[in-house]
Amino acid sequence: MSDHLRITRDGAVAVLTIDRPEKRNSLTAQMWAALPEALAEPAEDPAVRVLVVTGAGPSFCAGADITDLLGGPDPEDPMATLRADNLAAQAALRTFPKPTIAMIRGHCIGGGVELATCCDLRFTDPTGVFGVTPAKVGIVYTPESTKALVDLVGPALTRYLLFSGELIDAPTALRTGLVDRVLEPAGLEPEVRRFAEVLASRSALTQRATKEIVAALTAGRDGQAEAGRWYRETIARGELAEGVAAFAERRPPRFPWTP
């Protein structure tokens, strides 16, 4: 794992911190390559119920380290290895089996937006600044990254961001759907923590089912197969029975299914 990626855990909440603040947490080729491994441990740990992704210091992530863009061994396609590692990192975060929250301060640019859009939810404070900048460098944004952006903000704003490379502020990101909440700076981390604890108290089976059904719908499928399979699991694992019993007895549920 890269020295600039840290996984910590507090109870049921794991935190992945991009830790290169002197470079606004820009991601080197090594960091992109290391991300799937960094995510594998909390993904497989049944005690982890929620993942928070954030950056050290005043920035979330300023994107890929530009010095690595032409560093590949193939002169015909010097970005081939970096592109493959970037897509693998995005896939590992997008398919993370538990709820994920991007906690964003400051710069969230390029690859930072890629990481944020791979999370289920995005919380920021008023310092958040967002941009997608391949047109400034002459890069063609991948279909995977483009689709993630279109799914969140629609084709019009996707074109605006990709054509121009201009930055938008936190209120605009909220209005257009790029982020879900804008919180005061002092309240961002406590509210992310509070909300993560709420998620950790809910049915992990419902959350896993939701992730799979949403993924099916955004891929153009009807989600019926996923919904039917998970519905049968709620009965077989006693998840629904516990939820109903807890509601009737006015107590917190103790859901039996673990991720």
DOMI-607662 format. One record per residue (C-alpha): residue in three letters; x, y, z. Coordinates in pm, whole numbers, plus 50000, padded with zeros to 5 digits. Layout:
<rs>
+------+-------+-------+-------+
! type !     X !     Y !     Z !
+------+-------+-------+-------+
!  ALA !     X !     Y !     Z !
...
+------+-------+-------+-------+
</rs>
This chain:
<rs>
+------+-------+-------+-------+
! type !     X !     Y !     Z !
+------+-------+-------+-------+
!  MET ! 50000 ! 50000 ! 50000 !
!  SER ! 50118 ! 50356 ! 49931 !
!  ASP ! 50256 ! 50557 ! 50220 !
!  HIS ! 50010 ! 50831 ! 50122 !
!  LEU ! 49695 ! 50625 ! 50181 !
!  ARG ! 49583 ! 50565 ! 50539 !
!  ILE ! 49300 ! 50343 ! 50665 !
!  THR ! 49184 ! 50404 ! 51021 !
!  ARG ! 48884 ! 50265 ! 51204 !
!  ASP ! 48664 ! 50393 ! 51484 !
!  GLY ! 48399 ! 50140 ! 51574 !
!  ALA ! 48199 ! 50050 ! 51265 !
!  VAL ! 48332 ! 50341 ! 51057 !
!  ALA ! 48650 ! 50311 ! 50850 !
!  VAL ! 48819 ! 50621 ! 50710 !
!  LEU ! 49038 ! 50623 ! 50400 !
!  THR ! 49255 ! 50936 ! 50409 !
!  ILE ! 49450 ! 51056 ! 50107 !
!  ASP ! 49756 ! 51188 ! 50286 !
!  ARG ! 49970 ! 51406 ! 50062 !
!  PRO ! 49867 ! 51752 ! 50179 !
!  GLU ! 50177 ! 51928 ! 50048 !
!  LYS ! 50050 ! 51843 ! 49696 !
!  ARG ! 49680 ! 51900 ! 49777 !
!  ASN ! 49650 ! 51521 ! 49797 !
!  SER ! 49712 ! 51471 ! 49426 !
!  LEU ! 49740 ! 51102 ! 49343 !
!  THR ! 50061 ! 50956 ! 49207 !
!  ALA ! 50060 ! 50652 ! 48978 !
!  GLN ! 50163 ! 50443 ! 49279 !
!  MET ! 49869 ! 50573 ! 49482 !
!  TRP ! 49617 ! 50488 ! 49208 !
!  ALA ! 49766 ! 50139 ! 49187 !
!  ALA ! 49749 ! 50096 ! 49565 !
!  LEU ! 49387 ! 50204 ! 49613 !
!  PRO ! 49220 ! 49866 ! 49545 !
!  GLU ! 49444 ! 49697 ! 49801 !
!  ALA ! 49377 ! 49974 ! 50053 !
!  LEU ! 49002 ! 49925 ! 50009 !
!  ALA ! 49010 ! 49545 ! 50023 !
!  GLU ! 49062 ! 49517 ! 50401 !
!  PRO ! 48765 ! 49734 ! 50512 !
!  ALA ! 48552 ! 49580 ! 50236 !
!  GLU ! 48608 ! 49233 ! 50380 !
!  ASP ! 48598 ! 49329 ! 50750 !
!  PRO ! 48250 ! 49246 ! 50888 !
!  ALA ! 48302 ! 49496 ! 51171 !
!  VAL ! 48324 ! 49783 ! 50919 !
!  ARG ! 47980 ! 49908 ! 50821 !
!  VAL ! 48058 ! 50244 ! 50655 !
!  LEU ! 48356 ! 50392 ! 50470 !
!  VAL ! 48442 ! 50764 ! 50473 !
!  VAL ! 48685 ! 50891 ! 50209 !
!  THR ! 48863 ! 51219 ! 50277 !
!  GLY ! 49185 ! 51412 ! 50232 !
!  ALA ! 49444 ! 51527 ! 50483 !
!  GLY ! 49464 ! 51900 ! 50542 !
!  PRO ! 49257 ! 52163 ! 50362 !
!  SER ! 49201 ! 51973 ! 50033 !
!  PHE ! 49017 ! 51657 ! 49934 !
!  CYS ! 49214 ! 51565 ! 49623 !
!  ALA ! 49351 ! 51785 ! 49345 !
!  GLY ! 49351 ! 51498 ! 49096 !
!  ALA ! 49621 ! 51288 ! 48936 !
!  ASP ! 49979 ! 51404 ! 48974 !
!  ILE ! 50044 ! 51557 ! 48633 !
!  THR ! 50409 ! 51451 ! 48636 !
!  ASP ! 50295 ! 51087 ! 48598 !
!  LEU ! 50076 ! 51142 ! 48292 !
!  LEU ! 50347 ! 51065 ! 48036 !
!  GLY ! 50548 ! 50822 ! 48248 !
!  GLY ! 50432 ! 50494 ! 48093 !
!  PRO ! 50666 ! 50263 ! 47901 !
!  ASP ! 50468 ! 50267 ! 47574 !
!  PRO ! 50538 ! 50583 ! 47370 !
!  GLU ! 50225 ! 50511 ! 47164 !
!  ASP ! 50012 ! 50518 ! 47479 !
!  PRO ! 50215 ! 50653 ! 47773 !
!  MET ! 49904 ! 50669 ! 47994 !
!  ALA ! 49803 ! 50304 ! 47943 !
!  THR ! 49918 ! 50176 ! 48284 !
!  LEU ! 49799 ! 50484 ! 48470 !
!  ARG ! 49460 ! 50466 ! 48299 !
!  ALA ! 49420 ! 50098 ! 48390 !
!  ASP ! 49515 ! 50165 ! 48753 !
!  ASN ! 49282 ! 50467 ! 48765 !
!  LEU ! 48989 ! 50262 ! 48637 !
!  ALA ! 49067 ! 49975 ! 48876 !
!  ALA ! 49075 ! 50219 ! 49169 !
!  GLN ! 48743 ! 50371 ! 49067 !
!  ALA ! 48586 ! 50027 ! 49027 !
!  ALA ! 48706 ! 49919 ! 49372 !
!  LEU ! 48546 ! 50225 ! 49531 !
!  ARG ! 48230 ! 50216 ! 49318 !
!  THR ! 48168 ! 49848 ! 49403 !
!  PHE ! 48267 ! 49879 ! 49770 !
!  PRO ! 48000 ! 49663 ! 49936 !
!  LYS ! 47907 ! 49906 ! 50214 !
!  PRO ! 47786 ! 50268 ! 50216 !
!  THR ! 48057 ! 50519 ! 50126 !
!  ILE ! 48070 ! 50892 ! 50201 !
!  ALA ! 48314 ! 51141 ! 50048 !
!  MET ! 48395 ! 51412 ! 50305 !
!  ILE ! 48521 ! 51702 ! 50095 !
!  ARG ! 48709 ! 52017 ! 50187 !
!  GLY ! 48887 ! 52250 ! 49947 !
!  HIS ! 49005 ! 52125 ! 49611 !
!  CYS ! 48817 ! 51834 ! 49455 !
!  ILE ! 48953 ! 51840 ! 49102 !
!  GLY ! 48990 ! 51587 ! 48821 !
!  GLY ! 49072 ! 51254 ! 48982 !
!  GLY ! 48929 ! 51391 ! 49306 !
!  VAL ! 48592 ! 51426 ! 49136 !
!  GLU ! 48636 ! 51074 ! 48999 !
!  LEU ! 48680 ! 50940 ! 49352 !
!  ALA ! 48394 ! 51149 ! 49490 !
!  THR ! 48151 ! 51035 ! 49221 !
!  CYS ! 48239 ! 50673 ! 49298 !
!  CYS ! 48116 ! 50723 ! 49655 !
!  ASP ! 47749 ! 50679 ! 49741 !
!  LEU ! 47721 ! 51022 ! 49905 !
!  ARG ! 47919 ! 51346 ! 49903 !
!  PHE ! 47928 ! 51598 ! 50191 !
!  THR ! 48128 ! 51919 ! 50168 !
!  ASP ! 48175 ! 52254 ! 50338 !
!  PRO ! 48180 ! 52601 ! 50175 !
!  THR ! 48550 ! 52567 ! 50092 !
!  GLY ! 48473 ! 52289 ! 49845 !
!  VAL ! 48579 ! 52370 ! 49488 !
!  PHE ! 48503 ! 52126 ! 49208 !
!  GLY ! 48633 ! 52088 ! 48855 !
!  VAL ! 48699 ! 51832 ! 48584 !
!  THR ! 48999 ! 51948 ! 48386 !
!  PRO ! 49101 ! 51712 ! 48100 !
!  ALA ! 49046 ! 51991 ! 47844 !
!  LYS ! 49325 ! 52188 ! 48015 !
!  VAL ! 49570 ! 51903 ! 47954 !
!  GLY ! 49441 ! 51744 ! 47635 !
!  ILE ! 49314 ! 51420 ! 47791 !
!  VAL ! 49008 ! 51226 ! 47678 !
!  TYR ! 48797 ! 51149 ! 47986 !
!  THR ! 48713 ! 50779 ! 48006 !
!  PRO ! 48356 ! 50659 ! 47941 !
!  GLU ! 48339 ! 50521 ! 48295 !
!  SER ! 48424 ! 50856 ! 48453 !
!  THR ! 48200 ! 51043 ! 48211 !
!  LYS ! 47903 ! 50817 ! 48285 !
!  ALA ! 47949 ! 50860 ! 48661 !
!  LEU ! 47934 ! 51236 ! 48612 !
!  VAL ! 47634 ! 51219 ! 48378 !
!  ASP ! 47448 ! 50997 ! 48627 !
!  LEU ! 47495 ! 51262 ! 48898 !
!  VAL ! 47458 ! 51596 ! 48721 !
!  GLY ! 47318 ! 51520 ! 48376 !
!  PRO ! 47467 ! 51567 ! 48030 !
!  ALA ! 47447 ! 51948 ! 48020 !
!  LEU ! 47664 ! 52018 ! 48326 !
!  THR ! 47893 ! 51729 ! 48229 !
!  ARG ! 47959 ! 51903 ! 47898 !
!  TYR ! 48007 ! 52237 ! 48074 !
!  LEU ! 48266 ! 52092 ! 48311 !
!  LEU ! 48448 ! 51881 ! 48055 !
!  PHE ! 48447 ! 52142 ! 47779 !
!  SER ! 48573 ! 52425 ! 47998 !
!  GLY ! 48765 ! 52282 ! 48292 !
!  GLU ! 48620 ! 52567 ! 48496 !
!  LEU ! 48566 ! 52532 ! 48869 !
!  ILE ! 48233 ! 52548 ! 49050 !
!  ASP ! 48176 ! 52633 ! 49414 !
!  ALA ! 48000 ! 52431 ! 49682 !
!  PRO ! 47656 ! 52596 ! 49645 !
!  THR ! 47661 ! 52528 ! 49270 !
!  ALA ! 47772 ! 52169 ! 49333 !
!  LEU ! 47478 ! 52126 ! 49570 !
!  ARG ! 47227 ! 52286 ! 49334 !
!  THR ! 47337 ! 52069 ! 49042 !
!  GLY ! 47352 ! 51742 ! 49236 !
!  LEU ! 47728 ! 51694 ! 49242 !
!  VAL ! 47718 ! 51693 ! 49624 !
!  ASP ! 47442 ! 51597 ! 49863 !
!  ARG ! 47500 ! 51839 ! 50152 !
!  VAL ! 47696 ! 52156 ! 50228 !
!  LEU ! 47780 ! 52201 ! 50596 !
!  GLU ! 47960 ! 52467 ! 50796 !
!  PRO ! 48334 ! 52397 ! 50827 !
!  ALA ! 48319 ! 52319 ! 51198 !
!  GLY ! 48020 ! 52092 ! 51147 !
!  LEU ! 48139 ! 51886 ! 50851 !
!  GLU ! 48334 ! 51616 ! 51029 !
!  PRO ! 48091 ! 51579 ! 51326 !
!  GLU ! 47793 ! 51552 ! 51091 !
!  VAL ! 47966 ! 51301 ! 50864 !
!  ARG ! 48049 ! 51099 ! 51172 !
!  ARG ! 47693 ! 51123 ! 51306 !
!  PHE ! 47543 ! 51023 ! 50974 !
!  ALA ! 47789 ! 50734 ! 50934 !
!  GLU ! 47679 ! 50605 ! 51274 !
!  VAL ! 47316 ! 50627 ! 51158 !
!  LEU ! 47402 ! 50420 ! 50852 !
!  ALA ! 47589 ! 50169 ! 51068 !
!  SER ! 47274 ! 50119 ! 51278 !
!  ARG ! 47053 ! 50036 ! 50980 !
!  SER ! 47004 ! 49708 ! 50795 !
!  ALA ! 47325 ! 49621 ! 50612 !
!  LEU ! 47122 ! 49384 ! 50396 !
!  THR ! 46891 ! 49668 ! 50285 !
!  GLN ! 47195 ! 49883 ! 50209 !
!  ARG ! 47369 ! 49612 ! 50005 !
!  ALA ! 47048 ! 49546 ! 49816 !
!  THR ! 47005 ! 49918 ! 49747 !
!  LYS ! 47359 ! 49948 ! 49611 !
!  GLU ! 47307 ! 49655 ! 49376 !
!  ILE ! 46964 ! 49766 ! 49258 !
!  VAL ! 47081 ! 50124 ! 49194 !
!  ALA ! 47380 ! 49988 ! 49002 !
!  ALA ! 47148 ! 49770 ! 48793 !
!  LEU ! 46915 ! 50060 ! 48717 !
!  THR ! 47195 ! 50295 ! 48616 !
!  ALA ! 47331 ! 50019 ! 48391 !
!  GLY ! 46997 ! 50006 ! 48210 !
!  ARG ! 46860 ! 49689 ! 48370 !
!  ASP ! 46528 ! 49674 ! 48555 !
!  GLY ! 46675 ! 49555 ! 48887 !
!  GLN ! 46412 ! 49285 ! 48930 !
!  ALA ! 46661 ! 48999 ! 48963 !
!  GLU ! 46862 ! 49182 ! 49228 !
!  ALA ! 46551 ! 49290 ! 49421 !
!  GLY ! 46400 ! 48940 ! 49416 !
!  ARG ! 46720 ! 48776 ! 49537 !
!  TRP ! 46766 ! 49021 ! 49824 !
!  TYR ! 46400 ! 49006 ! 49921 !
!  ARG ! 46433 ! 48630 ! 49966 !
!  GLU ! 46738 ! 48693 ! 50182 !
!  THR ! 46540 ! 48923 ! 50416 !
!  ILE ! 46312 ! 48629 ! 50491 !
!  ALA ! 46573 ! 48354 ! 50503 !
!  ARG ! 46813 ! 48549 ! 50728 !
!  GLY ! 46545 ! 48681 ! 50965 !
!  GLU ! 46621 ! 49041 ! 50876 !
!  LEU ! 46262 ! 49144 ! 50814 !
!  ALA ! 46135 ! 48951 ! 51118 !
!  GLU ! 46382 ! 49136 ! 51343 !
!  GLY ! 46293 ! 49474 ! 51196 !
!  VAL ! 45921 ! 49417 ! 51252 !
!  ALA ! 45976 ! 49281 ! 51604 !
!  ALA ! 46195 ! 49576 ! 51702 !
!  PHE ! 45937 ! 49822 ! 51571 !
!  ALA ! 45659 ! 49650 ! 51767 !
!  GLU ! 45867 ! 49637 ! 52084 !
!  ARG ! 45992 ! 49997 ! 52042 !
!  ARG ! 46357 ! 49903 ! 52066 !
!  PRO ! 46658 ! 49941 ! 51837 !
!  PRO ! 46677 ! 49651 ! 51592 !
!  ARG ! 46955 ! 49395 ! 51611 !
!  PHE ! 46976 ! 49298 ! 51247 !
!  PRO ! 47129 ! 48951 ! 51205 !
!  TRP ! 47280 ! 48990 ! 50856 !
!  THR ! 47638 ! 49112 ! 50842 !
!  PRO ! 47824 ! 49226 ! 50530 !
+------+-------+-------+-------+
</rs>
